[in-house]
Amino acid sequence: MKSIKQFLEKEFYLPTLEAGGMAHEDVVQEEEEQKQLIAENNRENEKIAKMREERLKEFTADKEAQLIALKIQADEENKRLGEELDIVVRREIERSKTYITKDNLDAYIEEVLTHQTDYDFAIDTNGKIVFSGSLHPYALTPKAVPETSSNTAEYKDVDPNKPVYLKAKKLY
């Protein structure tokens, strides 16, 4: 009886303990199924990796296009700003021709002393401009004059003692 019990234990009971309570055929079938599932999982992972790679390529291409567009826009803005600054610089260079420097200081002092001007004037009830001495030619139109201008050639023929009349302007 003892030998039969050992035989049955060895043949039927111990194999179930080693295989987690399953028969040897079930264990083999389970291992085959596990191998198939792992292979299927690997194929799916490869498929998803390819899709992710394509998506990343599209994303990087879009980002590169956006960066190129931003760079072009920044270049255009810098070019426009450079052109505006060139205009400002040219205007200042043109204005600098009338600046008083050490080289032309004596000539300007001589001109100021010989051509003394006055900005004080009055307008009577008839519209006549009354002033004493010589009225600076730009006294009535200061917006039309550069800040450093001393160009009075156009007003050489104007007699300072002769009355000047203002023309009526419509405000509205």
C-alpha positions as CSV (number, residue, x, y, z in Angstrom):
1,M,0.0,0.0,0.0
2,K,2.8,2.3,0.9
3,S,4.5,1.8,-2.5
4,I,1.2,2.5,-4.4
5,K,0.7,5.6,-2.3
6,Q,4.3,6.8,-3.2
7,F,3.7,6.0,-6.9
8,L,0.4,7.9,-7.0
9,E,2.0,10.8,-5.1
10,K,5.0,10.9,-7.4
11,E,2.9,10.6,-10.6
12,F,-0.1,12.7,-9.9
13,Y,0.3,14.8,-6.8
14,L,3.9,16.2,-7.0
15,P,3.6,17.4,-10.6
16,T,0.5,19.4,-9.7
17,L,2.5,21.2,-6.9
18,E,5.4,22.0,-9.2
19,A,3.2,23.3,-12.0
20,G,0.9,25.3,-9.8
21,G,-1.7,22.7,-9.5
22,M,-2.0,22.2,-13.3
23,A,-1.2,19.2,-15.4
24,H,1.9,19.0,-17.5
25,E,0.0,19.4,-20.8
26,D,-1.8,22.5,-19.5
27,V,1.6,24.0,-18.4
28,V,3.0,23.4,-21.9
29,Q,-0.1,24.9,-23.5
30,E,0.2,27.9,-21.2
31,E,3.8,28.5,-22.1
32,E,3.0,28.3,-25.9
33,E,0.2,30.8,-25.4
34,Q,2.5,33.1,-23.4
35,K,5.0,33.0,-26.3
36,Q,2.4,33.9,-28.8
37,L,1.1,36.8,-26.7
38,I,4.6,38.1,-26.2
39,A,5.2,37.9,-30.0
40,E,1.9,39.7,-30.7
41,N,2.8,42.4,-28.1
42,N,6.2,42.9,-29.7
43,R,4.5,43.4,-33.1
44,E,2.1,45.9,-31.7
45,N,4.9,47.8,-30.0
46,E,6.8,48.0,-33.3
47,K,3.6,49.2,-35.0
48,I,3.1,51.9,-32.3
49,A,6.8,52.9,-32.4
50,K,6.5,53.5,-36.2
51,M,3.4,55.5,-35.8
52,R,5.1,57.6,-33.0
53,E,8.1,58.1,-35.2
54,E,6.0,59.4,-38.1
55,R,4.1,61.7,-35.7
56,L,7.3,63.0,-34.3
57,K,8.6,63.6,-37.9
58,E,5.5,65.6,-38.7
59,F,5.7,67.5,-35.5
60,T,9.4,68.4,-36.1
61,A,8.6,69.4,-39.7
62,D,5.8,71.7,-38.5
63,K,8.0,73.2,-35.8
64,E,10.8,73.8,-38.3
65,A,8.3,75.5,-40.7
66,Q,7.1,77.7,-37.8
67,L,10.6,78.6,-36.8
68,I,11.5,79.4,-40.4
69,A,8.4,81.6,-40.7
70,L,9.3,83.4,-37.4
71,K,12.9,83.9,-38.6
72,I,11.7,85.4,-41.9
73,Q,9.2,87.6,-40.1
74,A,12.0,88.8,-37.7
75,D,14.3,89.4,-40.6
76,E,11.7,91.5,-42.4
77,E,11.0,93.4,-39.1
78,N,14.7,94.1,-38.7
79,K,15.0,95.2,-42.3
80,R,12.0,97.6,-41.9
81,L,13.4,98.9,-38.6
82,G,16.9,99.3,-40.3
83,E,15.3,101.3,-43.1
84,E,13.4,103.5,-40.6
85,L,16.6,104.1,-38.7
86,D,18.5,104.9,-41.9
87,I,15.9,107.6,-42.7
88,V,16.3,109.0,-39.2
89,V,20.1,109.0,-39.6
90,R,20.0,110.6,-43.0
91,R,17.6,113.3,-41.6
92,E,19.9,114.0,-38.7
93,I,22.9,114.1,-41.0
94,E,21.1,116.7,-43.2
95,R,20.2,118.7,-40.1
96,S,23.8,118.4,-38.8
97,K,24.9,120.7,-41.7
98,T,23.2,123.6,-39.8
99,Y,24.7,122.7,-36.4
100,I,27.0,125.2,-34.8
101,T,30.4,123.7,-34.4
102,K,33.8,125.0,-33.3
103,D,34.7,125.5,-36.9
104,N,31.7,127.7,-37.9
105,L,31.1,129.3,-34.5
106,D,32.7,132.7,-35.5
107,A,30.6,132.9,-38.7
108,Y,27.4,132.2,-36.7
109,I,28.2,134.8,-34.1
110,E,28.9,137.3,-36.8
111,E,25.6,136.5,-38.6
112,V,23.6,136.8,-35.3
113,L,25.2,140.1,-34.5
114,T,24.6,141.6,-38.0
115,H,21.0,140.2,-38.3
116,Q,19.4,140.8,-35.0
117,T,15.8,139.6,-35.1
118,D,12.8,139.9,-32.8
119,Y,10.0,137.4,-32.3
120,D,7.7,139.9,-30.5
121,F,4.8,141.1,-32.6
122,A,1.2,142.1,-32.1
123,I,-1.9,141.9,-34.3
124,D,-4.2,144.9,-34.2
125,T,-8.0,144.8,-34.8
126,N,-7.6,145.2,-38.5
127,G,-5.3,142.1,-38.8
128,K,-2.2,144.2,-39.2
129,I,0.9,142.7,-37.7
130,V,2.8,145.3,-35.7
131,F,6.4,144.8,-34.7
132,S,9.5,146.8,-34.1
133,G,12.9,146.2,-35.7
134,S,13.1,143.2,-37.9
135,L,10.8,140.3,-37.3
136,H,12.3,136.9,-37.8
137,P,10.9,135.4,-41.0
138,Y,9.7,132.3,-39.2
139,A,8.0,134.1,-36.3
140,L,4.6,133.6,-37.8
141,T,5.2,130.0,-39.1
142,P,7.4,128.2,-36.7
143,K,6.3,124.8,-37.7
144,A,7.8,125.3,-41.2
145,V,11.3,125.9,-39.9
146,P,13.9,123.4,-39.0
147,E,15.1,123.8,-35.4
148,T,18.6,125.1,-36.4
149,S,17.6,127.0,-39.6
150,S,18.9,130.4,-40.3
151,N,17.7,130.6,-43.9
152,T,16.3,134.1,-44.4
153,A,17.1,134.5,-48.1
154,E,13.4,134.3,-49.1
155,Y,12.5,137.2,-46.8
156,K,15.3,139.6,-48.0
157,D,12.8,141.7,-50.0
158,V,10.3,142.0,-47.1
159,D,10.3,145.5,-45.6
160,P,10.1,145.2,-41.8
161,N,8.4,148.6,-41.6
162,K,5.7,147.6,-44.0
163,P,2.6,146.1,-42.5
164,V,1.9,142.4,-42.9
165,Y,-1.7,141.2,-43.1
166,L,-2.9,137.8,-42.1
167,K,-5.4,136.0,-44.3
168,A,-8.5,134.7,-42.6
169,K,-8.6,130.9,-42.3
170,K,-11.6,128.8,-41.7
171,L,-11.2,126.8,-38.6
172,Y,-14.1,124.3,-39.2
